[in-house]
Every structure is written in structure tokens, then in C-alpha cells.
């Protein structure tokens, strides 16, 4: 198998680690995911293969898009439909109040991570503490909501929303906080991740398809190249500088053909003459300095 990324559609019931284990067995490659999805959630889960595992953090940093069902009137201990109901109350609100509350989350938003999450505190994952009956104070984290669109509403019972957000955003916490902002309770009924960076649900493939294509020895055709997975500016080294590029030597901007001049500190993808990603470089003082070399000539 070649290095790159598979755009997997995660079905309900699988953990992200389950998917990694399946892909590893099928491809016999080193694998890693680019951001967990809860077992009850479905949708886009890019899996990195081989050298592309080194790019996982960069892919994980990209914007995410989700479609979530919000159920009003009940709060659960997990903030989603899989949890135990811990509070419920009938409450009402107007359409105008609902739309104002939704819009109020756009921008920077201080979010307290849920107890049922993989975040570590004092060396233990929060969900492990939650399962033992403990609840600890969690530090709020700043996340960014770029866009919220109301797709459907059956107020005051439920609503379907599309959310574009930064990494680290818990959509089930957003649903719970929306209920509180309206003066009551809410939890997330279902969740689909429709986009993660450059990976869209329309182009994703199921585990069943992966297995079938692997048996037919045609899975390589669906591996997305590393350079296509990232959104950084692209540069190609001049022919007389190509050897230096493979050796991880800093290059002047005049040594490369670049699609646009980068800003100071910006990351740039350096490609060889075949258009294949060789490494990631940082623009500093009119030079490209190596951050990560992925290929050696």
C-alpha cells in the first residue's frame, strides 16, 4: 500500500480505534486516525497510512463540519442519547428566542469538556473517572464556532443543526449548552461528521467497501495523496536545488517556484518535480526551513 489517507465513513457502533485496527489489518500498514468520533456518531474519519501518520496532527487541526439533532427537555450524563437521563423538564421558547440562542454561539465560545470524554486530568481519562462515579472540575476551553445553520426544527421538541467549528469542539456539549441558554435542558440525539478539513462525506468509503477493494487488490486507487490532504501553499524546488530539498537543507524563496508568497511563519508544502510531497517547510526571513522531511531520494 502507498502512503496517504483513506477517507473512511465510520458507521455507528465502531470506535475510532476499531476502525484503525481494521484498516491496519487490511492494509498491513502503520495507521492512525485524525480525530476521534464517539461510537454512536457516524461520518468522516480520515485514516492516515504509512508516512502520512506523521501528518495526522496537521489534518486534525483543520475545520470540522457536523450535522446534529438536538433533543430539548432532557439532559443526560453523557450529553447524548446513549446516556442516562439526569434532568428533565417541559419548557417552551419562541422561534425568535431559539434563533437568537443559536446565533449567540457563533465566534469564540468557552466550552467545558464533558465528563464522558478522552481528555486526561491528573493522568486519568475523564470517562474513566465518570464510570467510577467521580466528577471533577474541568477547565473551560476556548473553541470557535464558524457557522451554525438550522436545517430543520420541530420546536420546542427538537431541531437539526449544521455546525462548522474548530478542532476540540464537543457538539454534544454545544447541544446541552443550547438547552441551558434557552432556560431548560437538551441533549444530542444523533451526530454525523460531514467534513474534516479537505475530506467530505460524499467521497467517503465504508469498511465493507475497504474490505472488498482490498480483496480485489484495488484499494490503492482510493488512497488520497498527502499533498491533496493538506491546505498549505505548494512550492516546487528548482532542478538544481532538488538534492538539497531531499537532504532537508533550508532553501531561499528564489530556489523554488511557489504558488503565492507565504507570510512569515507560514507552513509550505515542498513538492518534487513529479508533484509528490517531500516535506513541510516553514517560511522564515525569506527562506524555507525544514519542519518535517517525509521522503528521501
N, C-alpha and C positions, 0 to 999 in steps of 0.2 A: 504493500500500500504506500502511496505517496504521502508526503507531509501536507497538511492542510486542515480544513474544517468541514465537518458534516453538519448540516442544518437539520437537526432531529426534531420531529414532532413528538413531545412527551405525552403519552396517554395517562389518564387517571389511574392511580394505584401504584405507579412506579415512583421511587425516589430518584433524585438526580444521580446518586451513587449507583443505583440499579442500572441506569442507562449507561453509565461509564463502564461498568463491569461487562455488560452485554456487548458494547462496541469493542472493548478490549479483546474479548474472546473471539469475536467475528473477524476483526482486522489483524489480530496478533501485533498490535501497535501500542506504544505508550499513549494513554488517552487522559484527557481532563476536561471537565465542564467549565462553563463560563458564567456561573451564577446559578444558584440552586432554585428549583421550583418545588413547592410543597407537594406531597403525594397526591392531594386532591386537585391540584392545579394541572392544567394542560397547556400545550402550546410550544413555542420555540425554545429549544435548548441546544445551542451550538456546542458541538463536541470537537475539541482540538486533537489532532493526530500527530504523533512524532514530534518534530521540531516546533510545530505550531503550538504545542503546550506552553512554550515559553511566552507566547503572545496572549495567553488567557487573561491576564490582568488588564491588558490594553483593550481587549474586546469587552471585558466585564465593565469597564469604565464608561462605555457608550450608553446613550439614552435608551430607555426601555418603553414599550407600549403594552398596555393591558386593557382587556375588557372584563369588567367585574359586575356581578349582580349584588346589589345592596338590599338586605332584608331589614326593614325597620320594625322596632317593637321589642326585639330580644337582643341580649348581649350574651356571648359565650366565653368560656375561659380561654379558648384559642383564637377568638375573634373571627372564626369561620364556622361553616356548617358542621364540621366534624367534632366540634367541642360540646361541652356540657353547658346548658343554659344556666346562667348565674343571676340574671336580672331580666325582667320583662315588664312592660307597661304599655298600655294603649296610649298613644299620644298623636296629636294632629298638628299639621302645619300647612300653610298655603303653598301654592305653586311658586309664588314670588319668593317666599322665605326659603324654599328648597333651592331655587336657582341662585339666590344670594349666598347661601351657605356653601354650595358647590364652588362658586366663583371665588369665595374667600380663601380657598386653599391654593390658588394659583400663585406661584412665586416661591420664595423660601418658606419653609414650614418646619417647625420644631416638632419632631415626632419621637415619642417614647417607644422603643422597640418592645414587641410583645414578649411575655414570659416564654411562650412556646416558640422559641427561635434558636438558631445555632450560634448566636453571639455568646462569646465566653466572658464570664465575670469571675474573678478570683480563680481562674484555671478550670472552671466548670461551665459547660454549655447551659444556657438558661433553661432549655427544655428539660434537661436532666434534673435541675433544681425544681422546676414546675411539677414534674412527675412524682417527685418525693414529697410534694405538698408545700414546698417553700415558695415564698415570693420575696424578691429582693428589689430594692430601689434601683431603677435603671436611669442612666444619664440620658437626657434627650439628645437627639442627633438632628442636625440641620440637613434636610433633603430638599430637593427642588421639584416642584410640580410645574411642568412647562405648559401643559394644556389639559383641560378636562372638558369632555363633551358628553352631554346627556343623550343617550341613544334611544332609550325607552323609559317611560315612567308609568307606574300604577300607584300613585300616591294615595294615602300615606303608607301603603304596604311595601312597595319595592321600587327599585329603579335600576337601569343598566347604564353604566358609565364607561367611557373610554378615557384612559389616563396615559399621558406621556410624562415620564419622570426620570429623575437621576437614579443612578445605582444606589442600592441600600434602602430604597423606599419600600415599606411594607404596605401593600394595598389593603390587606385586611385591617390594619391599624387605621388607615385612611377612612375605611368604611365605618369603623367603630367611632372614630372622631367626628365623622359627618353626623352620625346619630346624636352624639353629645352636643354638637354645635346647634342642632335643631331642638335641643331640650329633652332628648329621650335616649333610646338605645338603638343600636344597629349592629349587624354582623355581615360578613361577606358570604353570600350564598354560593358563588362559584367564581373561578378565575381562569382566564385564558391569556397567556402572553402571546401577543400578536406580532411583536417585533423586538429584537435585541440588536441594537446597532444596525449593521447592514443586512441582517438576517430577518426575513419576513416569513410569516406563517404560510403564505401562498406557495413558497418554494421549499417548504419543509417536507421531510420524509419520515414515515413511521418505522418503528422497529421491525415490523413484518416485512416491509419493503427492503430494509437494510439486509435482513437475512436472505431474502430471495435473490437480491443482486449479488451478494457475497457468494452464494452457491453458483450463480451464473458467471462469476468472476468478472463482473462489470461494475462493481462498486466504485472503482477508481474514477469512473466518469462523473460521479456526483460529488467528489471531493472538491471543495472550493479552495482556491489558492490563497496563500497567506496574504498576498498583496491585495486581493479583492476583499478581504475581510476587514481591512483597516481603512480609516478615512484620512490618513495623513497625506501631506503633499508628497508627490513622487519625484525622484531625481534619478538620472542615469549617468554613470561615470563616463567621462570621455575615454576613448580607447587606450590612450597612453597612461591612464590612471586606474585601469581596471585591476591590475595586480595589487596596487596599494589598497584598493577597496576591499579585496578579499583578505588582506592582512590586517584590516582594522586600523588603517592609518587615517588620520584626520585629513580632510580634503578642503581645498578652497572652493568657494562658490563658482569660481571660474573653471574648476576642474569637472564640473557636472553640467548637464542640461536639466533644468528644473522647470516644472510647470508654472510655478509662481515663486517669487522671492519670499522666504519664510520670515516670520517675526523672530525676535531674539528669544531663545529658549524653546522654540517650537521643535517638535519631533518630525523627522523627514524619513520616508522610506527610500532606501537606495537600491536600485534595480540594476541587474546586469543587462547586456545588450539584447538578451532574449526576453527581457521584461520580467525576470524572476527575482523575487525579493532576496537580497543578500544580507541586509541588516537594517537596523534602525539607528539613525544618527540624530544628534541634537545640534541645532543651529546656534552657534555662539561666536560672536565677533567676526562675522563674515566667513566662518569656517563650519564645516560639518564634522562634528566629533562623534566617534562611535559610542553607542549605548549598548547595542546587542548585535553580535555577528551570528547569523543563522546558517550561512553557507561558506565553506572553504573550497577554493578552486582546486 
